[in-house]
Amino acid sequence: MTQPTVLILPGLGNSGTEHWQSWLQNRIPGAHRVDQDEWDHPVPADWVARLESVIAATPGRVVLVAHSSACMMVAHWAAVGQRSGTVDKIAGALLVGPSDVESPERTPPAVHGFAPVPTDPLPFTTMVVGSDDDPYCATERACAFAVLWGRTSSTRARSATSTSPRASVPGRWVKRWSRS
């Protein structure tokens, strides 16, 4: 069985070389970062269209590894993917540290275009990971996203969403899905 392609989906500002997504990308053979034209002032429709185009062009199954505002991109993309059929290619999604794009107190205006938060269940296996000290999303809100999206929720200590390469917990989840 062919291993799924892991797509790394950074949020606002991209993920630097020391970020856990970059660390993970460098350790999973064939992992691919989905680049956006505008990292600092995202246009949600453009981000969703880019994700759709990359998934459509990727052979075989796909695992999505999203962080921050890219979690909202995945939730918005699910409707597009259902219409086009590309959603059937998704083996699973790991949504880490979703930004509360409906909260002007917690998130910068640049990501508010991802509001409103999609409330339909996601049509693929998903794990939403929040952090007890995430300044962009309260733990309760991350859990609410998981409930809305109809999937598993997990709250981890700061290391789960930090930019430290030692934050290897997401890597274990991705490897589990890569075997399915």
Order of alpha helices (4+ residues) and beta strands (2+ residues): beta-alpha-beta-alpha-beta-alpha-beta-beta-alpha-beta-alpha
